[in-house]
């Protein structure tokens, strides 16, 4: 499943034996909820969620200037969003 939300492209997928369409839709709703609660680190980026037998492997990737940032959560989507939220001020700190 793929959708765009507030400048972010969200891709949710995985092995069909592990992840039904209904489960993908539920994960999409969880992502929407997370994105309304977490201060996102950039105005746009990519979220990839890959269902696996041991949980959701999640990556968030974005750019600020010429810098590319990527955070991940190995078992829980919420971990990746928490990490991204903790980096929300990185692009706003003046460099010397």
C-alpha positions in Angstrom: 0.0 0.0 0.0 1.2 3.5 -0.8 -0.1 6.9 0.2 1.0 10.5 0.7 0.5 12.5 3.9 1.7 16.0 4.5 4.5 15.7 2.0 5.6 12.3 3.1 5.3 9.2 0.9 4.4 6.1 3.0 5.0 2.6 1.7 3.6 -0.4 3.6 4.2 -3.9 2.5 5.5 -7.3 3.2 5.0 -11.0 2.7 1.3 -11.6 1.9 1.5 -14.7 4.2 2.4 -12.3 7.1 0.6 -9.2 6.2 -3.0 -9.1 4.9 -4.6 -6.1 3.2 -6.6 -5.4 6.3 -3.4 -5.4 8.5 -1.7 -3.0 6.0 -4.7 -0.7 6.3 -4.5 -0.8 10.1 -0.8 0.0 10.0 -1.6 2.9 7.6 -4.0 4.3 10.2 -1.4 3.9 12.9 1.1 5.8 10.8 -1.4 8.6 10.3 -2.0 8.7 14.0 1.8 8.8 14.7 2.4 11.5 12.1 -0.2 13.8 13.9 1.5 13.3 17.3 5.2 13.3 16.4 7.0 16.5 15.3 8.3 15.4 12.0 11.9 16.4 11.2 11.2 17.7 7.7 8.4 18.8 5.5 8.8 15.8 3.2 10.4 12.4 3.2 9.8 8.7 2.8 8.4 6.1 5.2 8.9 2.5 4.4 7.3 -0.2 6.6 8.2 -3.9 5.8 6.2 -6.5 7.7 8.2 -9.4 8.9 7.7 -12.3 11.2 9.4 -10.5 14.1 7.6 -7.2 13.7 7.5 -4.2 11.4 10.9 -3.0 10.1 10.5 0.7 9.5 12.7 3.4 7.9 12.1 7.1 7.7 14.3 9.1 5.3 14.5 12.8 4.6 16.9 15.5 3.5 17.7 18.8 5.0 19.9 20.9 2.7 22.4 18.5 1.2 22.2 16.1 4.2 20.4 12.8 4.0 19.0 11.4 7.2 17.6 7.9 7.9 16.3 6.4 11.1 14.8 3.0 11.7 12.9 0.8 14.0 13.6 -2.9 13.8 10.4 -4.3 15.4 8.0 -1.3 16.0 7.0 1.5 13.7 6.5 3.8 16.7 10.3 3.5 17.6 11.3 4.9 14.2 8.9 7.8 14.5 10.1 8.5 18.0 13.7 8.7 16.8 12.7 10.9 13.8 10.8 13.2 16.2 13.9 13.5 18.4 15.8 14.8 15.4 13.2 17.5 14.5 15.4 20.3 15.5 18.6 19.1 13.6 18.0 21.2 10.6 17.2 24.3 12.6 20.5 24.4 14.6 23.0 26.9 13.0 26.3 25.3 12.0 29.6 27.1 12.5 
